[in-house]
């Protein structure tokens, strides 16, 4: 070890993982809070009165808008993250997300200001998407580039666990409010409380995130070479087109299944099955707790047997489970619905756990932030961003949840092809890429 080479200790990686996990939890809390609110209240509050499913479709359209902003955020944050480092951009993304989410809690409704309400909602959703577009790449990279290569899958999976942690907090707060408030009070003002609480969570996240060090792999690479002559995004698209397509294809089953299992279920249970708000919220709440622990276990397994086998377990699994998921939720039995969501999210974790290390291992250090962000976020448009909208449209057209299951299965096929067509990556040395 040279005098200038950073020391990588267990305490430092634990601190970095903790900072990334706290930050991603806050960001995903903000992002998912919008999705849950879109499924249960935004259709009535921010759009003209009409058929209930139509209002929900319009609400999910604004949900999708955030995903269209994510690749732009990925390109912008990736550019500066590859030039300036990971840490500074992670702080900025957290601030942007927190401000936008807090502002949503202050918005006037359609009844108060008319068409201005959905316009303001859409603008703030765009800011959320832009911020999250820069968050994911930086969070997983700063962990992947700090940790022991032999345990990269395990350590890098912890920022991924921020998704169910954020979902857990968002659903928990909403479920608690729904349980102790009347529907009228919740629809009137109760839904605003979780958005305003975001300010507290952001302050905690910033305090933790400001205390970590820059990625040692990034620092070493910058000490040895100058930044790329090209814009990082141009180098990614010319040098790594296959890797971008692999990441996008791999995300199809993962992203679509997640939003079906956690967001669309609320609309499905409420509008199609006639169940109350708490039915789906509580089922997802329980399942998210299991999901949180499943993700790092799958990540650890990918260190032993490889990223591809673990990822394929998840892709094949959700493609099959989607049909059983609908059958179990259709029983209107809370225990069976909870089982449906829990198994679905455990299988999702088999993709989401190794995904961070897998995508990190696809790109070279000097364009890695741009590469992982673009590959991940471009897929978010056609996968996660449109998933709730497509699912509700299928439900409206066919009046059957099994149409949604076919949609998930088709996306699973795309992911299976993408993952099987690429070589195994878990032995790659990030410092030589």
N, C-alpha and C positions, 0 to 999 in steps of 0.2 A: 504494500500500500504506500502510495506517495504522500508527501507532506500536504499536498493540496487536495487529496482525494477525500470526499466526505465519508465519515464513519457511519455505517448503517447498523444501528443497534436495535434490539427488540423494543426498547422503550420508545425509540423514535418512530418506528413503524406503527406501534400501537397508538401513539399520539396523532400521527398523520391519518390513520384509519378513523380514529375517533372524530377528528375535525371534518373529514370528508363525509362521514356518516351523519353527523349533526347537520352539516350544511345541506346535504342532499335530502335529508328528512324534512327540513324546513321548506326547501324548494318544492318537493313533491307534495307536501301538505298543501301548499298554496295552489299547486296545479290541479291536484285531485279534488280539492275542495270545490273548485269551480265545476269539475265534471259531475260530482254528486249533486251539487246545487242545480246544475243544468237539468239533471234528470228528474228533480222533484219540485223545484219552485220557479226557476227562471222563465220557463215557458209561460207561466201565468203572470209573472211580474213585469217582464220586459218586452212583451210582444202583444199585439192586438188580440182581443178575445176571439176565439173560434173553436174549431174542433180540437180536443185536448191533445191528440197525437200530433196534429199539425204544429201546435205551439211548441211541443217537445222537439219536433224536427228542427224548427227554427232555432231553438235553444242549442241543440247539438251542432247546428251549423256554425254558431259562434264558438263553440267548443273546438270545432275543426280548424277555425281560423288560427288559433294558437299554434297548431301544428304546422301550418304553412309558414309561420314566422320562424320556426325552429331551425330550418336549414340556413336561413339568413343569419341568425344568431350564431350558428355553428361556424359559418364562414368567417364572420367578423371576429368572434372570440378566438377561433382557431388561428387566424392570421396573427393576431397580437400575442396569443398564447405561445405560438411557435417562435415569435421574435423576442418577446419580453419575459416569458416564463408563465408557469401555471397559476401561481398563487394570486397575483394581482387580479387576474381575470375572474378567479373564483369569488373574490370579495365583491367585485363589481356585479357579477351575475346575481349574487344573493341580495344585494341592495335593490337592484332593479325589480326582482321578483317581489320582494317585501313591500315596496312602495305601491306597485300595481295592485297587489292583493288587498292591502289596506284601503286603497281608494275604491275598490269594488264594494267594500262594506259601507261606503258613504254615498253610493249612487242613488239618484232619484229613480223611481219606477216609471213605466209607460203611462200609468194613470196620472202621474204628476207632471211629466214634461213631454209626453208623446214620443215621437220618433227619435228624439235626442237620446232617450234612455238606451235603446239597443246600439246606437252609434258609439256612445261612451263605453258601453260594456265591451263592444268589439275592439275598440282602441286599447283598452286595458288588457284584454285577452291577447292582443298582438304583442304587447310589452312582456306579458308573462311568457309567451312562446319564445320570443327573442332571447330572454334571459335564460330559460331552460335549455335553449339550443346551445348556449355556451357553457352551461353548468356541467352537463354529463361528461363531456370529453375531459375537461380539466380535473374533475373529481376522481375519475377512474385512473387517469394517467398519473396523477401525483402519488397515488397509492401504488400502482403497478411499477412505477419507476423508483420507488423507495424500497420496496420489499425484497425478501429473499426470492430469487427466481424459482427455486424449487417449490415455493408455497405461493406463487403469484396468483394462482386461481383462487385460493382461499382468501388472501388479503384483499384482492381487487373485488371480490364479491361483496364485501361489506358496504361499500358505497351503494351497491345495487339494493342492499337491504333497506336503504333509505326510502325506496318506493313503498314497500308494505308498511314501513314505520310511519311514513307520511299519510298513507291511506288509513292506517289504524287510528292515528290521531284525528284526522279529518272526519272519518266515519264515527269515531267515538264521540266527538264533540257534537256532531249533528244528531246522532242517535240519542245522546243525553238530552239535548234540547227538545227533540221530538217527543221524548218520553215524559218530560215535565212541563211541556207547553201544549196548549191547544193548537190545532191546525191553524186556526185564525191568527193566533199570536205568533206562531212560527213563521207563517207566510208574511205577516205584517212587518215584524222587526227581528224575530229570533234568528233568522238565517244570517243576519249581518254580524252577529257576535263572533263566529269563527273567523271571518275575514279580518275583523279588527284585531283579534288576538294574534294575528300573524306578526304584528309589530314586535311583540314580546319575543316570539320565537326567533325572529330575524336578529334581534340584538344578541341573543344567546349564541346564535350561529356565527355572527361576526366576531364576537369575543374569542370563540374557540378557533376560528379559521385564521385569524390574524396572528396566532401564536405558532403556526407551523412554519417549517423551512421549505425553501424551494426544492424541486425535484433534483436529486443528485445526478441522475442520468442526463437530464436537460443541461445541468451546469457543466458536466464533463464534456458533453457534445459541443456546447458553445465555446468552451475553452480550446477545443481542438480545431474548430472550423468556423467560417463565417456563415451568416445566414444565407439561405438560398437566393440566387439571383432572381429567380422567378417568384411571383406570388406563391405562397404555399399551396393555395387551392389549385393553381394551374399545374404545379408539380404533382399534386395528388392525382389530378384527372389524366395527366399524360403518362405518369410512371406507375400508378396503381389503379388503373380502371377495373381490373378484375377483382381486386380486393374491395373496392367500393361496392361493386355489384354483389359480391359474396356477403358483405355485411348487410346490404339492403335485403337480399333474399332471406338471409338467416333471421331477420327481424320480423318477417311477415307473420309467421305463426305466433311468435312470442308477443308481439305488440297487439295484434288483433284479439288473441285469446284473452289477454289481460283485461282489455276494456270490455269485452263481453262478460267475463266473469265478475268484474267489479263495478262497472258503470251501467251497462245495459240491463243487468239483472234488476236494477231498481225500477227502471221504466217497465220492463217486462212484468215484474211482479205487481206493480201498481196498476198499469193500464190494461194488461192482458188477463191477469189473474184476479184482479180486484183486491189485492192485499194492501195493507196499510204501509206507510213509509218505513216503519221500524222493521218490517219483515226482512227486506233485503239489506237494509243498513246493518242490522245486527248479525245477519249471516256473514256478510263481508267482514265485519269487525272481528269475529271469531277466526275466520279463515286467514285474515291478514296476520294475526299473531303467529299462526303456524307457518305461514309463508316467510315471515321474517327469519325464522330459525332454519328453514329448509334451504334458503338461498346459499348461505356460506357452507352448508354441508355438501351441496352439489358442487360448489366451487372447489372445495377440498378434494372431492372425488375426481374432478377433472385434472388435478395435479398428479393423481395416481394413474389414471387410465387414459387421459387425453381429453381435449375439449370436444372433439367430434362425437365420441360415443355418448357422452353425457347429454350433449345438445340434442342428439337424435332421439334419445329416450323422451325428452320433453316434447319435441316436434311431433313424433308419432303418437305420443300419449294424448296431447290435447286434441289432435285430429280425431281420435277415437272417442275420447271422453266427452267431447262437445255434445254428442247425441245422448249419452247417459245424463249429462248435466241438465239438458232440457227435460228429460223424462222425470228426473228427481225433483226439479223445481216445480214441474206441473202438478205434482201431488199436493201442493200447497201445505206440505208438512214442513215445519221449521227445521227439525232435526235433519231431514233428508236434504232440504235445500242447503243447509250449512255443510253437510257432507259433500254435496255437489260442488260448492264453491271451494271448499278446502282441498279436495283432491285436484280440482282444476288448477289451483294456484301452486300446489306442490309440484305438479307436472310442469307448470310454467316456470317454476324455479330452476328446473333442470336446464332450461335455456338461459334464463336470466343470470344464474349464478356464474357459469363460465364465460358468459358473453363479454364481460369487461376485459378479462385477460385475453380472450380470443381476438377481439377487435384490436386491442393494443398491439398484439403480436403480428398484425397484418401490415403495419406501416413503419417506415424509418423515423428516427427520433426527430429530425429537423422539420418534418411535416406531420408528425403523429397526431398533434392536437387537431389540425385541420382534417386529417384523414378519418380519424374515428368519429369526429363530429359530423362530417358530411355524410359518411356512410350510414351512421346511426340516424341522423335527423332527416335525411331524404326519405328514408323508409317510413318515418313517422307520418309523413303527409298521406301516403297511400295506404298505410296500415292503421296505426292508432288514430290518426286524425279523422279518417273517414269511417272507422269501424262503428262507432255509435250511430252515425247517420245512416250508414248502409243497413245496419242491423234493424233499426226502427223502421226504415223504408221496407225491408223485407217482411217484417212483422205486419206492417200495414197492408202490404200487397197480398200476402199469402195467409195471413191470420194463423200462423203456426210458428212455433219456436224452432221447429226442425229445419226451416229455411235458413235460420241463423247458424245452426249446426253445420249445414252443408258449406256455408261460407267459411267457417273456421277450418273445416277439413280441407277445403281447396287451398287456403293459405298455408296449411301444414305441408301440403305436397310441395309447394314452392320452396319452403324452408328446407325440407329434406333434400331436394335436388341441390340447393345452394351449398349446404354443408357437406354433403357427400362428394361434391365435385372439387372441393379444395383439400389441400394436404393438411396433415396434423401440424399444429403450431406450438404445442406446450413446451417443447424443448428449445425454442428459439431464444437467443441472447439479444436482449433489447439494445445493448450497447454497440452491437455490430450492425444493426439495421439502419 
